[in-house]
Amino acid sequence: MTRIKIGLPRAMLYHKYHVFWENFLNKLGFEVVVSPETNKEILKKGTTLAIDESCLSLKLYLGHTEWLLSRADHIFIPRIVSLRKNESLCTKFMGLGDIVRNTFDDVRIIEYDIDATKIDSELWNLIKVFFKFEKNIFKIISAYRYAKNEEKRHKRKELLDQLIQIENNDSKKPTVLIVSHPYTTYDALLGKPISAYLKSQDIEVIYADIAPTEKVMELSEKISHDLYWTYNKELLGGIEFYRKKIDGIVFLMVFPCGPDALVINLCQNKINDLPISVITLDELEGDAGLKTRLESFADILKIKKTKNGKK
């Protein structure tokens, strides 16, 4: 029997939740089709499809979705409204399904809600959506629990590996904390080349999004008591979690992200003990100027590290 193909665009929150999503869908017997790493063709297509005011991440999402249309039976697009009470997410995560429906004709979407302001749990919403594919509710519950356990295991390993990396640093290399959302940090066209270039400059690179969730939510209060964007709070807490272990911070933001711009400005005003570099990425960004900026920042960190070492 031919399995139903469900497409996952390798963009936006895929980079944060892919372990859960892929394991859940595979466990239910679907064939998961993931779009390829971002490339210039996907960027070009997404830019053509999106309205000019869209952020770069949304443009990439549409490019990845377009790639999947002829290769998958359905596109999996969770609608994430809120993860905690009195907190919110960027509206693009709430409206992704509607944006895709209004961009492509005859697209078939599998969508479920995650909204902490409502009574329905994530599991119950998944049961309601997937019952039309799988009539055995216990199988859906089992797949959910299995996928959540795999996600927890993956996160624990990521955190342990990063902590070991920090401990194993011989202190000769300056350590830079990359502060950006996973869909920027781990995108092949956006964040990965920046991390790779910093490493080529003999810089140790670690990531703010790899940190214990509950701990960083608590630590974020040291920088801001008022912030209500959940994913930005997690990154602020990540800065505090690693603050004594790093020599500098590189903020990556896509143009034109309002919440990120405000949060970065807040950090620049409140963090006075570490060098900070802010990289704004858009579809017109050239490699040459970016590499020059990163090389200069790496040199500053090395000089500072050498001076501190002599004290």
Number of C-alpha atoms within 10 A of each C-alpha: 3 6 10 14 17 23 26 23 27 23 27 21 18 19 17 16 12 16 19 21 20 20 21 22 20 14 17 16 15 16 18 21 19 22 19 15 14 19 15 12 12 22 21 14 17 23 21 13 16 20 12 10 10 14 21 23 25 21 26 30 26 26 28 27 27 21 20 22 16 11 15 20 19 21 25 21 24 20 20 23 20 21 16 14 11 11 16 19 18 17 11 18 17 19 16 20 20 13 14 20 14 11 15 14 8 9 16 16 18 17 18 21 21 19 20 18 14 10 8 12 13 15 16 14 16 19 22 12 15 18 13 9 13 14 11 12 13 11 14 24 16 14 20 23 16 15 21 17 15 16 20 13 12 14 17 15 13 14 16 14 13 17 15 11 14 18 11 9 12 9 13 13 18 24 25 25 24 24 24 23 26 21 20 23 24 19 21 15 17 23 20 13 16 22 22 12 15 19 16 11 14 15 21 21 22 21 23 26 25 21 23 15 16 10 14 22 19 16 20 21 15 12 19 16 10 8 16 15 19 18 20 23 25 24 26 28 28 26 27 19 18 16 17 9 17 17 21 21 23 21 19 22 27 21 18 16 16 12 14 20 15 10 19 19 11 13 16 14 10 12 13 9 9 14 16 19 16 17 16 15 20 15 17 6 11 10 10 8 10 15 15 11 14 20 16 11 18 21 16 15 21 20 12 14 17 14 10 9 10 6 5
